[in-house]
Amino acid sequence: MRFSSVLRIAGVTSVIAVQAVVAAPGWADTAVPTPSSLSVSGAQIAAADPTELDVDLTVTCTAGKQDSLFVTARQDRSATPLAWGWAAADVSCTGAPQTVAVKLTAEPTGLGAASWQAGPVDVFAVLAGTSATEARARITLV
């Protein structure tokens, strides 16, 4: 009896394998989601207004999706915040790497009006989609 149960299991396994091969063309055409990626490409003080910081990000996400991008930046000198700002943007995903430009306005600090100055700035970005993707960078503004 043991021999026949082994043959029965082998027969069922081969039927499942054949069904998987036959069904493959149906699911082979299904689009595979593009893994999300995010990086900070650069940042620069806006030429016309030092309260504006232009941040460039490189974003990759699944084609046809609409994801949200959140960006914050903080510039400190010693323990005193010189400037900080945030922005949000919608991203129409293409499935390929794309550059997204975001403008952050310096928010007032406890020291009064703020503006971006030459020196290091810390940038943090989050691409909120199916799975959140983060990027951090320290950029020297000139």
N, C-alpha and C positions, 0 to 999 in steps of 0.2 A: 504493500500500500504506500509506503514511503516513496518509492520510485515514481508512482503515478502523481502524487501531490507535488513533487519536484517538477515533473513535466508540466503539470497544470500551471504552476507559478511561472515557469519559463514561457509558456504559451501566452499567458496574460501579459507578461512583460514585453514580449515581442509585438503583441497587438498594440500596446500603448506606444511603443517606439515607432511603429509604422504610422499610427495616427498623428504623432507629433511631426513626423517628416511630411506627411500629406498636408497637415494644417499650416506648415511653415510659411508657404507663400501668402497666406491671409494676414499673418501678423508681421511678416517681414517688411511690408510696406508702411507700417505704422511709424510715424516720426518719433525719433528718440529725443527726449528733451535735452537741450543744450545745458551743460552744467553752468551755473552762474559764476561769474568772476567779476571782481571789482578792484581797481587800483587807482591811486591818486597819481595823476600824470604831472601835475604842476600847480602852482599858485602864484599870482602876481597882484600887486596893488594896482587898482584901476588907474589909468593915466589921468583921467579927468577928476577923480574924486578919491582921496585917500581913506574915506570911510567905507569904500567898496573893495572887496577882495574877490578876484576872479579865480575860481578853482576849476581845474580841468580833471575829469575822471575818465577812465577807460572802463566801459561796462560791456559785459557779455551776458545775455540771458535768452531764454527760449523764444524763438520767433513767434510773433503773433500775440505775445503776452504784453500786458501793461503793468510795469512794476513801479514802485515808489522808491525814490532815492532821498536820503536824509544826510545832510552834511553839517558838521560843526567845526569851528576853528577857534583856537585860543592862542593868544600871544601874551607871554609873561616876561617881565623883567624882574629878576629876583623872585619874590613871592607876590608881587603886585601884578594883577592882570592889566595889561595895557589895552587889550581889545579882545573881544570874543564876538562870535556871530554864528548864525545858523541859517539854513535854507532847506527847502524841500522842492523836489521836481518829479514829474512823471516821466518815465522812460518807456518809449515804444520799442519793444525788443525786436531785434532783427535776426538773432541767432549768431551774429558775427560781432567781433569787437567794434565798439563805436565810442566816439568821444562825446561826453556830455559836459557842457560848461554850466557852472552854477555860480551865481553872484551872491556873496554874503555881505550884509551890511553890519558894520561894527556897532554893537549895542553899547549904550552908556554903561560905564562901570561906576563903582562907588566914588571914583575920582572925577566924575563928570563926563563930558563928551569924549568919545574914543575915536581913534583913527588907527589904521594899520601902519606900522612903521617897519623900516628895514630891520632885518634880524629874523630869528627862527620863529616859525608858527607851527603849531601842532594841528593837523587836520585828521578828522575821523569821519568816515562815511559808512552808511549802511544801505544796502540794496534790499528792500523788503519785498520778497516774492514768495515762491513756494518754499524756499529755504533761505533764511537771511544770510547775506554775505557781507563781510566787513572788510574795511581797509583803513590803515593808519599810516601816516607819514609825517615826518618833520621836514619842513621846507624852509629854506632861507630866502626871505624876501629881500629884494634889492631896491 
